Amino acid sequence: MEIGIDTFASANFKDENGELISNSQALEELLERVEYADSIGIDIFGIGEHHREEFLDSAPPIILAAAAARTKNIRLTSAVTVLSVADPVRVFQSFATLDLISKGRAEMVAGRGSFTESYPLFGYKLEDYSALYAEKLDLLLKIRENEVVSWAGKFRPDLVEQSIYPRPLQNPFPIWVGVGGTPESFVRAGVLGLPLMIAIIGGETHRFRPLVDLYKSAGAKAGHDPEKLKVGIHSLGYVADTSQKAVDEFFPGYAEMFTKIGKERGWPPVTMSHFKSQIGPTGALVVGNVEEVAEKILRHSEALGGISRFSFQLDVAGLSHQQLMKAIELIGTKVSPLVNK
């Protein structure tokens, strides 16, 4: 199983005195974490995409390109690219360039995003949420398969015998479909024969099993090789030397962040009892000591019928650079070997 780290390039990190660090320092420390993850054998590093004050990831390919210049082996991906509000031509060009810079280590997870700010920002309507994604994914895949493209759609000007460059080093360039919990998203990924990355940030992981089965069934009916229908999980997590240390360090920032987001979405404030249910045997959060985290990843995999990739979302809890570096060390040197043993 591939083990990865995902980040939203948080702008909420603090120094040892409790003061917010500058955005420039936050990005420099992020690149240090990617470089360190590469050095200890982490398989994947993903950068999300948001257009909010608390995150610095509005242009993920630029951060990934900077990371590519400082790393040798780690694969670099988006987590996710908000394809619905982007031009697939420019998205493909950016990631093809990243693939060349990284010598074939780039990937993309194409999704619709979990926030809505990007729709008015780029002039799109939320009522077109599903249609935008379907059309733009169709175009992105056509560009991936064809150097010269003719295409017509509703949300973007037509392409007539247009050549699109550069071409990536990898052929085909890896594109995963990022999904939340809508059945049509799982079916779409299966019909297209694309690998599936499931964002599981709450609830119980096993509830996604019927949707994974739906994905695999749709893929099989469409004639795709079952070996290519890979499933990955993106989940909130944190690893420390002891269970109590992991909880003590992760919970305060997690509660603050998700209580804030909850106010926007009508959720109740985060409580310790809710948090403990989420880090329990069937809950979505992967927080604890090395053995607990490894066991829970395997439990998640079993619940979904087998996964090929697990990515930790580490930076939603306002943890320090030092705490995150320690967590990455434990994930790369202890959790990953235990899982794959």
N, C-alpha and C positions, 0 to 999 in steps of 0.2 A: 504494500500500500504506500502511495506517495503521501508524504506529510508536508504540509505547507503552512505559511504564515500569511494572513491577509491584514491589510491596514487601510484605514480611511484617512491617514495622514492628519491625525488629530492636531488641532491648534490649542488644545487645553492642557498641555504638559506644563508642569511647574518645576522650579529648581529646588535645591535643598532648603531654601528659605521659604518655600511656599509661594513664590512669586511666579507668575506666568512667564515662560521664556518667549523670546521673539519667534516669529514665524520662520525666519531664516535659520535660527538655531534648531527649531523643530524639524525642519526638512533635512538639515545636516545630520542630526541624530538619527533620523529615519534611514538615511543612506548608510550610516554606520551599522544600523541593525541589519539591513539587507546584506551588506558586505560580511558581517559576522555570520549570518545565517548561511551564506554561501560557504564560508570557511569551515563550518562544522557539519556540512552535509545535508542541510535542509533542502528538500526537493523543489519547492515552489515558493515564490513570493508574489503576492497579488496586491495591487493598488485599486481601491474603489474609485467611484466618481460621485461627487456631490457638489452642490452649488449653494453651500451654507457657510455661515461665519465660523462654525466650530470645526470645519474640516478644510484641509489644504489640497484636496485631490481633484480639483476641477479640471485638471489637464493631466490625467494619468500617464499617457505615453511619454511626456517630458520627464516625469519622475523616473519612469521605468528605463528610459534611455540613459539618464544619469547613473542609475543602478547598473545598467549593462556595462558601462565603462569601468566599473569598479569591481566586477564579479567575473567568474570564469565558468561555473557549472550550473548554478541555480537557474531554473526556468522562471521567466518573468511574464506575469499575466495581469489583465485587468480583473477587477472583482467588485462590480461589473462595469462594462462599458454601457452607458445609458443610450442604447442604439436608437430608441424611439425619437429622440430630439436631435440626433446627429445626422450628418450627411454620410452615408455609407462609403462614398468614394473617398472622402477625407479620412474616415476611420480606417479604411483598408490601407491607404497610403501611409498613414502614421504607423500602423502596426507592421506593415511590410518593411518600412525603414527601420523600426525597432528590431525586427528579425535580422536584418542585415548587420546592424550595429552589434547585436548580441551573438552573431554567428549561429543563428538558428535556435535561439532559446526563447523566443517570444510565443505567447499564446493570447487568446482573447476569450473572455466570458461575456457574451452579448445578452443584455437583459433590458428590463424596463425601469429599473430603479425602485427604491422603496420610499422615496420622497417625491413631491410633485413640483417643487420650485422650478425645475428645469423646463417645464412645459410652457408657462407664460414667459419665462426668460428668453426662450428661443422661438416664441411666437406660435406655439402649438396649443391645441385645445385638448383638455382632459377627456372629453367625450370621444376623442379619436384614439384613446390610449391603446386599444388592442389593434386597431387597423394600422396605426403608425408602425408598430413593432413588426407585424406580419409583413407589411410591404417592404420595410427597410431590411429586414433579415433576408427576404427573397433577393433583393438587389445585392446585398453583401455577399451572399453565396454565389451569385452569378459572376460577380467580380473575382471572387476567389478561383472560380473554375475557368474563367475566360479572360484573356489579355485584352481582347477587343469586345466591347459590350454594346448591344442594342437592347433597350429596355424602356418600358413606359409604365407610369404609375400615377397616383393621385396627388401625392404629397411632395414630389420632387420633379423638376423638369426632366423630360425624356432624354435618354442617351441614344444617339444614332451613330453606330460604328465608331464609338469612342475607345481609344487605347488608354489603358490605365496603368500607370507606373508609379513607383518601382514595383517589381515582383519580389515576393519574399524568397528567402533561401529555402524554407520548408515548402514542400508541395505534396499534399495540400497543407496550407497554413492551418494550425489547430484552432478551431472555433467551438467553444462550449456554449450551451444555452443555459443562462441563469434563470432559475425559477423560484417562485415563492410557494404558493399552494393552490393554483388554479389548474383544474384537470386539463383544460385545453392547451396550456403551456407544456405539460408533460407529453400529451399526445403529439403536439407539433414537433417537439424534439425527437420523438420516436419515429415519426413519419419521415423526417429529414435525415435520420440516422446520425444525429449529432450527440456527442457526450453531454451529460446532464450535470449541472452544479446546483444543488439545492441549498438555499439559504434557510437554515433552521435556527432561529434566534429565540424561540420560546416554545412552550408546550411540551409535548412528548414526541420523541423522534419516531416511534413506531406508527404514529398516525399517518405518516407519509408512505407507508408500505403499499397501500392500494394504489397510490398515484405512481409509485415506481413500477409496480406490476403493469399499470396502464401504459406507461412509457415503453416498457419492454415488449408488451403485446403489440402496440402500434408499430414499433420498429420491426418486429418479426413479420407482421402482416405486410409491411412495405418491402420486405425482402432483404433487410439489412442483416449483416453478420452480427450475431449476438455478442461476439467478442468486442465489437466496436461500440456497443451501447453501454458505455462506461457511466458510472454514477459516482459523483463526489458530493461532499458535504462541506459547507461553510458554516461554522458554528462559533459562538462566543466561548472563549476559554482562557484559562490561565493556569500555569503550573508553578508551584513553589516547593520548597524542601519538605514542608509538612502541610497537612490538610488545613489546619487552623491558620497557618500563615497565609495560605492561598486565599482563604475566605476573608481574613482580616484586611488583606491588601486590596482585594478585588471588589468586595461588596460596596464600600462607601462611594467610589466613583461610578460604579455600575448603577447603583440606586439613584444617584444624582442625575446621570445621563438619561436613564429610562423613565424617571419621573418627569423630567423636562419634556422628553418626546411624548410621554403619555398624556401630558396636558394638551398637546396639539391633536391627539387622536382619540381622546376620551377614555384613556385607560386610568385605572386607579394608581395611586402612588405605590412604588415598590416597597415591599416589606421584607424583613429578614425571613419570615416564615415562607413567603412566596419564593424567595431566593433559594432557601434550603430545599424546597420541593423541586426546583429546577436543577440543582446540582445532585439530586438523588438519583437512584438507579435508572429511572426512565425519563428524567427531565432532559431538556435540550442542552443546558450549559455543561461545559466540560472544564470543571474547576476542581483542583485538588492537588495531591502529591503525585509523584511520577507513576506509581503503581495504579492509583485510582484513575488517573487520566487515561493511561494505556488500556485499562480494562473497559473504561467507558467507550473509548473509540471502537474497540472490538464489539462491544454490546450494540453500539449504533450500527455498525456494519452488519451484524447478524440480524438486527431488527429490520433492515432494509433489503435483506437478501444478498448482501455483499457490496462493498464499495471499493473503489480503486484509488480514491483520494480523500484526505481529510485536511481541511485548512482551518487553522485557529484564527479567529478575529480577536486580537489581543488588546487593541488600544481604545476600547470604549469606556475604560474605567479610570482614566486620568492617572495612570501609573507612570512612574518616573522612567527615564531612559535606563537607569541602572537595573530597575526591577524587570523591565522588558528584556534587557540583555540577558539577565539571569534566566528568565523563563525560556528564551530562545535556546540558551545553552542546554537547559534540561530537556527541552523538546528534541533537539538535534542529537544529543549524546546519550539520552536515556529513554525517552518516550518512544521515539521512532524505532530504535533497536528492539525494544520490548514488543511493540505492536507487530513488527515484521518477523520476530522470532516465532 
